């Protein structure tokens, strides 16, 4: 069955290009306005799954939405509580961690001086500055999370409004184009792309957390729960997420407990990543985000520059939706082909 196409005239195409340029400028300069709206739309699409399930059980629309939103709040509160409790524990041990980090870095610097004849003067002071920079990066990361949390109220309101006015938004898009079948197919496949990607990612993250936690416990890795949770949550960022989360887990375990726990962390993460990349991702997510590797990397960098960590998280499903739009638009087939991964 062929995909229905949206016909766009030359004048409309010019308008679309101008609109695209305007949107990119708006995305950059108006990110405080656009980002909460976009995050809310994605969460609303995901929450539509339990809403529709609850409605199929005979519950009214308002109650289905209320229960789905309540479930979302409980889920995020649980994650926040787990992270907060672990961060508080680490905060109490932070002076010890800093001392051990300085000690390990000084030992490495001394070894480099003795074995490699590096002329590395004042390495002790340099190592202290390195630890202070790492501390500053952690503070910056936590500040960015707090900034996102500060917008949680408006995101919450947007989510409820999106769910309550879903039919009105769908009707609005259908009224913009004469080919209702094409718009219906576009909206359905776009929503399905977002759902399949994030639901699949969620399943993979749960698997990663369980394996990481069990492996870290058996290896007597310090802060096993925090490191497993942190590394698995960071895996939601395509490609670099596993590197960042795993790298921090390795560094922290080495600086606090030594080389053996760090090697255990490396082994557990490496084996798990092989399973994720070659078994879980193709099996669970499949071809929903089957994108050109160049476009994938460029998209992650672009959205990260626009919206930071959140932009990196939502980059691939957004590009996937863009591919769906091109697939459904007459004259844009070449752009759809460019976004696809080919053998």
HELIX and SHEET records of a PDB file:
HELIX    1   1 UNK A   10  UNK A   29  1                                  20    
HELIX    2   2 UNK A   31  UNK A   56  1                                  26    
HELIX    3   3 UNK A   61  UNK A  116  1                                  56    
HELIX    4   4 UNK A  123  UNK A  150  1                                  28    
HELIX    5   5 UNK A  152  UNK A  164  1                                  13    
HELIX    6   6 UNK A  166  UNK A  176  1                                  11    
HELIX    7   7 UNK A  180  UNK A  218  1                                  39    
HELIX    8   8 UNK A  224  UNK A  234  1                                  11    
HELIX    9   9 UNK A  240  UNK A  257  1                                  18    
HELIX   10  10 UNK A  259  UNK A  275  1                                  17    
HELIX   11  11 UNK A  276  UNK A  285  3                                  10    
HELIX   12  12 UNK A  293  UNK A  327  1                                  35    
HELIX   13  13 UNK A  333  UNK A  339  1                                   7    
END                                                                             
